[in-house]
Amino acid sequence: MQKQVTYKGTEPTEELESRVDAVQAKLETAAPDAAFAKYVVERNPRGHAVGLAVALADGHSWVRHAEGTDWERAFLEIERRVDRFEAGD
């Protein structure tokens, strides 16, 4: 699966890249036929946010967004959303 990452209001760091890679690994397990994943990692006045859009094999897309007061909370929430995708939600 191809991936693209855009950073807004922050710069790429090893920590952020590692967190995106962890979500990507979960996503590849949850949606092995997906063709593309687009991430937006953003620091804004409200906090930290991670957006995820996935192009699925059936031509549909799956879009989720998570926010938190820090990167750990934002990424934990997006991982939970990927877990729910895997469970069929």
C-alpha positions, 0 to 999 in steps of 0.5 A: 500500500502506498502512503503519503504524509503531509505535516501542517504546523509541525515538522517531520520528526523520527517520533512522528514518522515512527507513529505514522509507520505504526498506524500504517502497519495496523492499517495494512493488516486491517485492509490488506487490499487497500491501495493508498493511505493519506495522512495529515499530521497537524499541530493547531491551536486546539492541539494535535490532530491526525487525519487518515484517508484510505482508498479501498480496493472496492473503489470506496474510501475510508476517512477518519480524524483524531485529535488529542492534547498531545501526539500520544493521545492523537495517535492512540485515537487514530489507532483505535479507529483503525482497530474498529475498521478491522473489526468491521465498524 
